[in-house]
Amino acid sequence: MSMFRRLFLFCILLCGLAWHNITAATKLEAEKAKCLHSSVVSDSQFSKGKAVRITEGNGSISFSFKAGKQGKYKVYVTGSGVGGEKHVNCSVRGNTSTFKLNSYGEVEVGTFIMKKGTNEIVIKPSWTWFDIDYIRIERSKTTLKFDISPVPVDPEATDAARKLYSFLLDNFGKKTISGIMTGDMSSANGNVCQHADMVAVYNASGKYPALVGFDFMNTTGRSEDSNGMSDYSRKTMALAKDIYRKGGIPAFTWHWRDPSRKTEEFYTEKSDMKISNALNPDGSWNTSSQLYKYVLKDIDRVADCLLQLQEEGIACIFRPLHEASGGWFWWGREGSSAFRQLYKLIFDEMVKVKGVHNVIWVWNAGVDDAPWNPGNEYYDVVSADIYNGNFDYSSSYTTFDLLKTLTKGKKIIALSENGPIPDIQSEFDDEAVWSWWMPWYQTWNGRFVSKTSNEEWHKCMEDSRVITLENISNN
């Protein structure tokens, strides 16, 4: 063999080894990591018979991973919840993904951007009492491209709804729409820019957000016709109309008070409301039951509010049954099947029966939520609710990537609730440009606007890649 051929084969071998170092999976055992406030436990099911158990809120496991090249890497965790399902946080360089551990097995946590060299991967509890056996890291080999429908899911969508959807789609990946959620309505005088939550953003940033969130929470329920409830709903509708006329976007959430009328609550722990109580044994709706009639009455009442807007040529965003998989609201109590059935009832009753066609529909997804997907034909946007710590402006790209994978790149992705706003430069650096973000209210002692510094507010709201009320043109 000639010297040249030997040299050529040697170079091929080196390239092969280098590629292997980049792409091959790395397995790191928990008991060999840096562990705080935790203990090593033994069981034959564990790799090498050992795992690390975290039972304290300040417990953590820190793994050291050396990346041969900067890029995106998938992280998988093998472990189990102790005594039931547990929520666990995995962080890399300040970016966190939350995942669930139940019975022993491997969970894909998400895709993280690793720098070349040493990276720290930290596991911490959201809910304690779980075992971590090992983690596995591998280079992400494929990039999923977006393939989003050019039209909304409602085939009879109004011109206003089609314009709004086109606006969202045309800007997706290029710009982020700024938003704010409203709470207290005592400052509302029909002028959305005088609302205390809007004023809080303006005082912090010098600009008004383009998207404003409202809640149907007082539109339905046992006291829906009381003066206080009716006044709140009336002011909400007036402000929704005003933000649209100013060129902005109204976005509705619905904290649905117990439709059985037994309580005024929407939290699971404060109400025994069950969707199954309105179903027949075969799983179909029991249309003669009182509960079903109440459910339908509530849906129709909210539909009538949306129809008010429709009659005035106004389109809006609607996010029903939010945070269902978390289980803390009654509509998530009985799992994904009951949720999907209720979500479809809302859509079908509003769109196909009542004729609501001015809505952009949002499915609010959570951790590992594939079973909760109501069906691609029922929503235009998939969204997440993320509350990072005060002054944490990370892009939350791990959740963005999970939602993109969950919907196969076929839906617009939004941050429908948040604490601090994500830094706009980080959104682009991390390839996680949210369609919009919407900090929760400043009023009612929420103070979520204050969880972002004035400096960061100005930086983002003055950036040409952030859409504010001053520079929006959606209609």
C-alpha positions in Angstrom: 0.0 0.0 0.0 1.4 3.4 -1.0 2.2 6.1 1.6 -0.4 8.3 0.0 -3.1 5.7 0.3 -2.2 5.0 3.9 -2.4 8.8 4.7 -5.8 9.0 2.9 -7.3 6.1 4.9 -5.9 7.5 8.1 -7.7 10.8 7.4 -10.9 9.0 6.7 -10.6 7.2 10.0 -10.0 10.4 11.9 -13.0 12.1 10.3 -15.1 9.1 11.2 -14.0 9.3 14.8 -14.7 13.0 15.0 -18.2 12.5 13.5 -18.8 9.7 16.0 -17.9 12.0 18.9 -20.4 14.6 17.6 -23.3 12.3 16.9 -22.9 9.3 19.3 -25.1 9.2 22.4 -23.4 9.9 25.7 -24.8 8.1 28.8 -24.2 9.6 32.2 -25.0 7.8 35.4 -26.7 9.8 38.2 -24.8 8.3 41.0 -21.5 9.6 39.4 -22.9 13.1 39.0 -22.7 16.0 41.5 -25.6 15.4 43.8 -27.0 17.7 46.6 -29.6 16.9 49.2 -30.3 13.5 47.7 -29.5 9.8 48.3 -28.3 6.8 46.3 -30.9 4.0 46.1 -30.5 0.5 44.8 -32.9 -1.6 42.7 -32.4 -4.3 40.0 -34.3 -2.2 37.5 -31.8 0.6 37.6 -28.7 0.7 35.3 -25.8 -0.7 37.3 -28.4 -1.2 40.1 -28.2 2.3 41.4 -30.1 5.6 41.0 -30.3 8.9 42.8 -33.5 9.8 44.8 -34.5 13.4 45.4 -37.0 13.9 48.3 -36.1 17.6 49.2 -37.1 20.7 47.3 -33.5 22.0 47.3 -32.2 18.7 45.9 -30.3 18.6 42.6 -28.2 16.4 40.3 -25.6 18.1 38.1 -24.2 16.3 35.1 -21.1 17.4 33.2 -21.3 16.9 29.4 -18.5 17.7 27.0 -19.8 18.7 23.6 -17.4 18.3 20.6 -19.3 21.0 18.7 -21.7 23.8 19.5 -25.2 22.9 18.5 -28.6 21.4 19.5 -28.5 18.2 21.6 -31.4 16.1 22.7 -31.5 15.1 26.4 -33.3 12.0 27.6 -33.8 11.1 31.3 -34.4 7.6 32.6 -36.0 7.4 36.0 -39.3 7.1 37.8 -41.7 9.0 40.1 -41.9 7.6 43.7 -45.5 7.2 44.7 -46.9 8.5 41.4 -46.4 11.0 38.7 -43.8 13.8 39.4 -42.8 16.9 37.5 -39.1 17.5 37.1 -37.0 20.4 35.8 -34.0 20.0 33.5 -31.8 23.1 32.9 -28.9 23.8 30.6 -27.3 27.3 30.7 -30.4 28.9 32.2 -32.9 27.3 29.9 -35.3 24.9 31.5 -37.7 22.1 30.3 -40.2 20.5 32.6 -41.0 16.8 32.2 -43.0 14.1 33.9 -41.7 10.9 35.6 -44.1 8.1 36.5 -43.3 4.4 36.1 -39.7 3.6 35.3 -38.6 4.5 31.8 -36.9 6.9 29.5 -38.4 10.4 28.8 -37.3 12.8 26.1 -36.8 16.0 28.0 -36.1 18.3 25.1 -33.5 19.8 22.8 -30.9 22.1 24.3 -28.3 24.3 22.7 -24.8 23.2 24.0 -21.7 25.2 23.7 -18.5 23.5 22.5 -16.7 22.1 25.6 -18.2 21.4 29.0 -21.9 22.0 29.7 -23.7 21.5 33.0 -27.1 19.7 32.9 -29.0 20.2 36.1 -32.0 18.1 37.3 -34.1 19.7 40.0 -37.6 18.9 41.4 -40.8 20.7 40.6 -42.5 18.0 42.6 -40.2 16.0 44.9 -39.8 12.2 45.4 -38.4 10.8 42.2 -35.5 8.6 41.1 -33.0 9.5 38.4 -31.1 6.5 37.0 -29.1 8.2 34.1 -29.3 10.7 31.3 -28.6 10.3 27.7 -27.4 13.0 25.3 -27.3 12.9 21.6 -26.7 15.4 18.8 -30.0 16.5 17.1 -29.6 15.2 13.6 -32.7 16.7 11.8 -34.3 20.1 11.7 -38.1 20.1 11.4 -39.3 22.8 9.1 -42.6 24.6 9.5 -45.4 23.8 7.1 -48.3 25.9 8.3 -51.7 26.2 6.6 -52.2 29.6 4.9 -55.8 29.7 6.1 -57.5 29.3 9.5 -59.1 26.0 10.6 -62.6 27.5 10.3 -63.5 27.3 6.6 -66.1 30.0 7.1 -63.8 32.4 8.9 -64.8 36.0 8.4 -62.6 38.4 6.4 -61.4 40.0 9.7 -60.4 36.5 11.1 -58.6 35.7 7.9 -56.7 39.0 8.0 -55.8 38.4 11.6 -54.6 34.8 10.9 -52.6 36.1 7.9 -51.0 38.8 10.1 -50.0 36.1 12.7 -48.6 33.8 10.0 -46.8 36.5 8.0 -44.9 37.7 11.1 -44.3 34.3 12.7 -40.6 33.7 12.9 -39.8 37.3 11.9 -41.4 39.3 14.7 -43.0 38.8 18.1 -46.2 40.6 19.1 -46.1 42.2 22.5 -49.0 41.6 24.9 -50.4 42.0 28.4 -53.1 40.3 30.3 -55.7 42.5 32.1 -57.1 41.8 35.6 -58.9 44.5 37.6 -61.4 46.6 35.6 -61.9 49.5 37.9 -59.6 51.7 35.8 -61.4 50.8 32.5 -63.3 53.6 31.0 -63.7 52.2 27.5 -60.2 53.4 26.5 -57.8 50.4 26.6 -54.8 52.7 26.9 -56.1 54.0 30.2 -56.4 50.5 31.7 -54.0 50.1 34.7 -52.2 47.0 33.2 -51.6 48.8 29.8 -50.4 51.8 31.7 -48.0 49.7 33.7 -46.4 48.4 30.5 -46.3 51.9 29.0 -44.6 53.3 32.2 -42.0 50.5 32.1 -41.3 50.7 28.3 -42.6 53.9 26.8 -44.9 51.9 24.5 -48.2 50.0 24.6 -48.4 46.3 23.8 -50.3 45.3 20.6 -52.1 42.3 22.1 -54.4 42.6 25.1 -55.7 39.6 27.1 -59.2 39.5 28.5 -61.1 36.8 30.6 -64.6 35.5 30.3 -64.3 34.4 33.9 -67.3 36.5 35.0 -69.4 35.9 31.9 -70.7 32.6 33.2 -71.4 30.9 36.5 -73.8 30.9 39.4 -73.6 34.7 39.8 -73.3 35.6 36.1 -76.1 38.1 36.3 -75.0 39.9 39.4 -74.1 43.6 39.1 -70.4 42.9 39.8 -70.1 40.1 37.3 -72.1 41.9 34.6 -70.1 45.1 35.0 -66.8 43.3 34.7 -67.9 41.5 31.5 -69.3 44.7 30.0 -66.1 46.6 30.6 -64.1 43.7 29.1 -66.1 43.7 25.9 -65.7 47.5 25.6 -62.0 47.3 25.9 -61.8 44.4 23.4 -63.5 46.5 20.9 -61.3 49.5 21.6 -58.0 47.6 21.2 -59.1 46.2 17.9 -60.2 49.7 16.7 -56.8 51.0 17.6 -55.3 48.4 15.4 -54.5 45.8 18.1 -55.5 42.3 18.9 -58.0 41.2 21.6 -57.2 37.7 23.1 -59.6 35.8 25.3 -59.1 33.2 28.0 -62.0 31.6 29.9 -61.6 30.7 33.6 -64.8 28.7 33.4 -66.6 28.7 36.7 -68.2 25.4 37.8 -71.0 24.9 35.2 -73.0 22.7 37.7 -73.7 25.9 39.7 -72.7 24.1 42.9 -69.8 26.4 43.4 -68.3 29.6 41.8 -64.9 27.8 41.4 -62.8 26.7 38.5 -60.0 25.0 40.5 -60.2 21.2 40.8 -59.6 21.3 44.6 -62.5 23.6 45.2 -65.1 21.9 43.0 -66.2 18.4 42.3 -67.3 19.2 38.7 -66.8 16.3 36.4 -67.3 16.2 32.6 -68.3 12.5 32.9 -71.4 13.5 34.8 -72.8 14.9 31.6 -72.0 11.8 29.6 -74.0 8.6 28.9 -72.4 5.2 29.7 -71.3 4.9 26.1 -69.4 8.2 26.3 -71.8 10.3 24.3 -73.2 13.5 25.7 -76.3 13.0 27.8 -78.2 15.9 26.2 -81.2 15.5 28.6 -79.0 15.9 31.7 -79.2 19.2 33.7 -75.4 19.4 33.7 -75.2 19.2 29.9 -77.8 21.9 29.6 -75.7 24.1 31.9 -72.5 23.4 30.0 -74.2 24.3 26.7 -75.8 27.4 28.3 -72.3 28.6 29.3 -70.8 27.9 25.9 -73.6 29.8 24.2 -73.3 32.7 26.5 -69.6 33.1 25.6 -70.4 32.5 22.0 -72.9 35.4 22.2 -70.0 37.7 23.3 -67.9 36.6 20.4 -70.8 37.2 18.1 -71.1 40.7 19.4 -67.6 41.3 18.1 -68.3 39.5 14.9 -71.3 41.8 14.2 -68.9 44.8 14.4 -66.3 43.3 12.1 -63.9 42.4 14.9 -61.7 39.3 15.1 -60.1 37.9 18.2 -58.0 35.1 19.6 -59.7 32.5 21.9 -57.9 30.1 24.2 -60.5 27.8 25.8 -59.7 25.1 28.5 -56.2 26.3 29.2 -53.6 24.4 31.2 -55.8 21.3 31.1 -53.1 18.7 31.5 -51.9 20.3 34.7 -55.0 19.0 36.4 -55.6 22.1 38.6 -58.7 23.2 36.6 -61.8 21.0 36.6 -61.7 20.6 32.8 -58.4 18.7 33.2 -59.5 16.5 36.2 -60.5 13.5 34.2 -57.7 13.3 31.7 -57.1 13.8 28.0 -60.2 12.0 26.6 -62.7 14.0 28.6 -60.8 17.2 27.8 -60.8 16.5 24.0 -64.5 15.8 24.1 -65.3 19.1 25.9 -63.0 21.1 23.6 -64.7 19.7 20.5 -68.1 20.5 22.0 -67.1 24.1 22.5 -65.7 24.4 19.0 -68.6 22.6 17.3 -71.3 24.5 19.2 -69.7 27.9 18.6 -68.7 27.4 15.0 -71.2 25.0 13.5 -74.3 25.8 15.6 -73.9 29.4 16.8 -72.0 30.7 13.7 -69.0 32.1 15.5 -66.5 32.6 12.7 -64.3 35.5 13.9 -62.0 33.5 16.1 -58.4 32.3 15.9 -58.4 29.1 18.0 -55.6 28.3 20.4 -54.8 24.9 22.0 -52.9 25.6 25.2 -50.5 22.6 25.5 -48.4 21.5 28.4 -45.7 18.9 29.2 -45.8 15.7 27.0 -49.3 16.6 25.8 -49.7 14.5 22.6 -52.8 12.7 24.1 -54.5 16.0 24.8 -54.3 17.3 21.2 -58.0 17.9 20.2 -57.1 17.4 16.5 -55.4 19.7 14.0 -58.8 20.8 12.6 -59.7 22.4 15.9 -57.0 24.9 16.5 -54.8 27.4 14.6 -52.2 28.1 17.2 -50.5 26.0 19.9 -49.3 27.8 23.0 -47.5 27.4 26.3 -47.7 29.1 29.7 -44.2 29.7 31.1 -43.4 31.5 34.3 -39.6 31.9 34.7 -38.1 33.5 37.7 -38.0 37.2 38.2 -35.7 38.9 35.6 -35.1 35.7 33.8 -35.4 36.6 30.1 -34.4 33.3 28.6 -36.2 32.4 25.4 -37.6 29.0 26.7 -36.6 27.5 23.4 -36.8 24.0 24.8 -40.6 24.4 25.2 -40.8 26.1 21.8 -39.1 23.1 20.2 -41.3 20.6 22.0 -44.4 22.3 20.8 -43.0 22.4 17.3 -42.4 18.7 17.4 -45.7 18.0 19.1 -47.6 19.7 16.2 -45.1 18.5 13.5 -44.3 22.1 12.6 -47.9 22.7 11.3 -49.0 25.3 13.8 -48.1 28.8 14.8 -46.5 28.8 18.3 -47.2 31.4 21.0 -46.4 32.1 24.6 -49.9 32.7 26.0 -48.9 33.4 29.6 -45.6 34.4 31.1 -43.9 36.3 33.8 -40.7 38.0 32.6 -40.7 38.7 28.8 -38.2 36.7 26.7 -35.3 38.7 25.4 -35.9 39.4 21.7 -32.3 38.7 20.8 -32.3 35.4 22.7 -35.5 34.4 20.8 -33.6 34.8 17.5 -30.3 33.4 18.7 -32.1 30.3 20.0 -34.5 30.0 17.0 -37.5 30.3 19.2 -39.4 33.4 17.9 -42.8 33.2 19.7 -45.8 34.6 17.8 -46.7 36.6 20.8 -46.0 36.8 24.5 -48.4 38.0 27.2 -47.2 38.7 30.8 -50.0 38.2 33.4 -51.6 41.2 34.9 -49.9 43.9 37.1 -53.2 44.6 38.9 -54.8 42.4 41.6 -51.3 42.3 43.2 -50.0 40.2 40.3 -47.1 42.6 39.6 -46.0 40.6 36.6 -45.0 43.6 34.6 -42.4 44.4 37.4 -40.8 41.0 36.9 -39.1 42.5 33.9 -36.7 45.4 34.4 -37.5 48.7 32.8 -34.2 48.4 30.9 -35.3 45.1 29.4 -38.8 46.4 28.6 -37.2 49.3 26.7 -34.7 47.1 24.9 -37.4 44.8 23.6 -40.3 47.2 22.9 -37.9 49.5 21.0 -36.6 46.6 18.9 -38.0 46.6 15.3 -38.6 42.8 15.7 -41.2 43.4 18.5 -44.6 44.6 17.4 -46.2 47.2 19.7 -49.5 49.0 19.4 -47.6 52.0 17.9 -46.4 50.0 14.9 -49.1 47.3 14.4 -51.2 47.1 11.2 -53.4 44.1 11.5 -56.4 45.5 9.8 
